[in-house]
Amino acid sequence: MPKKMPGPTCVICDRPLKETGGVRLTWGGSRGVTLRSIQDALGDIHHPARTIRLEAKYRDVLVIFFGKWSDEAIERARQVAQKSQRPWFCQHCVWKAICPKCGEPMSPVGGADTLGDDGKMRHASAISGMATRCRHPDCANFVGE
């Protein structure tokens, strides 16, 4: 499937990345969202919560994974995908991606798939003992770059 640019807001909380901070996630911890072509083997996708065939692109399927997804969030994801953009969610809407002391997004988000401004998907490996860092310099958990 060709590279798609990110949708304007988090499909869970409907806030833009500029407001939430951190990175755009398409897979992480307790949630996941992806676009697949109906020709793709869907058997390698483990435990989808829901699949939705897109109307504008009949051969494309929106796949929602895990977690509790409200009807509104699923509808936002469907609308973003219908516009040939990629749905995403913010770090505030997924577990273990927010600093427990100050509430700022942590970095890196181990075991997560992220979506860049350019539409590129990246994966951060989950490595045992990997330290996530708070990005806020005034926080007790802050570790410099």
N, C-alpha and C positions, 0 to 999 in steps of 0.2 A: 504494500500500500504506500503511495507517495507521501512524502513529508507534509504534515499539516501544521499550520500555525496555531498557537494556543487561543482558546476562547478568552473573552474579556474578563471573566470573573470565576472564582471558585464555584463549582456547581453545588457544593454543600451549603455554604454560608452566603453566597452571592456577593462576596467582596472582592475587589481587585487586588492583585499582588502588591501594588504600591501601599495599600492599606494594611494588609496582613503581614508583609515582610516575608523573608525566607525564600523558599523555592516553590515552584509548581510541582506537584506530585501527581503521577498517574497510577502509581502502585506503591503502597507502603504500609506495612504493619497490618492494619485492620480493614483496609479498603483498596479497591482497584477499579480502574475504568480504562477500557481500550476500544479501539475500532478494528474490526476485522472484515475481510472480504468473505463472502459466503463460500468462495472457493477454498479458503484456508481450512486446514484441518482443525476443527474446533475441539478435537479430542485431547490436544495438548493443553487446553485451558482447564485448569482444575477448579471444580466447584463454583461455576458462575452462579451468582444470585439471580441474574436475569439477562436475557438477550432480547434486543429490540431491533427489528429490521427497520432501516431508515427508508423513508418514503422517497426523498429526492434522489437517493442513490440506492435503488432497490437491491443491489447486490452487496451492499455494505451492512454490517451488523454492529450495533453498539453493545458491548459486553460490560455488565456491572458485576463486580466481585464483592463478596464478603460484606461485613459491617451492616449497620442499620442505615438504609437509604430511605429518605422520605420520598413521597410521590413527587413533591416539588423539586427535589434535587435530581431525581431521575428525569423529570420533564426538562429541567435546565440542561442536563447532559445531552438529551435527545435534540433539543433545539440547537445547541452548539454544534453537534455533529451534523445536523441537517445543513448547516451553513458551511460545511467542509472545513471546520475548525476542530481542534482536538480538546475534548473536555479534560479538566484537571481539578484538583482540590488542593487547598492550602495546608500548611503544616499545623495550623490550629485545629484542623478538622480530622487529624489522625493522631493516634497515640504515640507517645515517646518522642515527639519531634519538637516539643516546647520545653524550655528551661523551667524546672519545678520551682526555682527561686524567684525569677523575675517575669516569666511568661513570654520571653522573646524566643523566636525560632532558633533551634540548635543547628549546628553544622559539624560534620556532614550527617546526613540522614542515612544511616546504614541499612542496606537491604531495600532501598527505595529506588524507583524509577522516577527521574525528574524530566521536566519539559522546559527547554530553554526558550528565550525570546525568539530565536531563529527557527523554532519548531523541531530542533534536534532532541532526540530522546537519549538520556544517559542513565546508567545504572551505577549506584554506589554499593559496593559489596558490603555484606555484613560480616565483619571479621571479629572473632572473639577477642574481647579486650580493647576493641577500637574505642577511642575516647571521642565522644561528641563534645563540642565546645559551644558555650553560650557566646553569642555575637555582641552582647551588650557590655561595654567596657566597665560599667559601674557595678556589674553583678559579681557576686562571690564565686560563681562558676566560670567567669570569663577566663579564657586562655588565649593569649595573643596569637596572631596569625603566624 
